[in-house]
């Protein structure tokens, strides 16, 4: 079972490793599109989440959500996805 905190921790870890200049104190309110500018970075972000959370994430299914939603909203979507909703 994937917990919301685990998703947010994995997101924060990715940004600490790959975008250290990005403040992580309000990660839930940030949008990926504001931080991730290149498609390769987006793919690496999804691969990181898959590895850390043990999920298979279909980029095509999430689509624009990966860019337009906040990380808090994305965390909720990934928790729901893990539950099979």
N, C-alpha and C positions, 0 to 999 in steps of 0.2 A: 504494500500500500504506500502510495506516495503522499507525503504530507506537504502542506503549503510551505512550511518553514524550510523543508529540504529543498524545494524548488527555488525559493528565494536565496538560500545559502549557496546553491549551485550557480545561480545567476551572479551573485556577488563575487564568488570565487573566479568565475570567468572574467569579469571585469577587472578584478584585482590583478590577474595574470596578463591580460591582453590590452587593457585600457586603464593603466594605473592612474592616469590623470583625471579619470571620471570619479567624482565623489559618490560614495555608496551609502551615505547616511539616509537618503530617501529613495532607495532603489525601487520600492513599490510604486512610486509616483512617476518614475521615468519611463519613457518610451524607447524601445529598441531603435526606432527610426531616428531618434535624436542622437544616438551614440554610434550605431553601426551604419556606416556609409557604403561599405563594399559588400557585394554578394558573397565573396569568399569568407569574410568575417561572419556573415549570417550563417553560412553553412557550418563553420567551425563552432559557432555558438550552439547550434542545434545538436551537433555531434557531442559537444561537451555535456549538454543536458541529457542526451541519451545515455552517455556513459555513466554520469553521476546518479541518474535516477533509475536506470535500468528500464527505460521506456524506448519504444520505437516511435519516433515522431515523424510523421509524414509532412514535409514542408508544404506540399501541395494542399493538404487538408487544412493546415493552419493558415496558409496563404498570407493575406494582408494583416492578419492578426499579429503576426510576428513583428510587424513594423508599426501598426497603428494603435495597438493596445498598450496600456502600461504594463510594466512587469508584474504588478499585483494582479491585474486582470489575466495576464498570460499564465501566472501561477495557478489561478483558479481554473483556467481551461485545462492545464496539464493535469491537475488533480482529478478533474472530471474525466479526462481522457483515460487516466490510469484506472479509474473505477469502471470504465466501459460505458460511460454516459454519452 
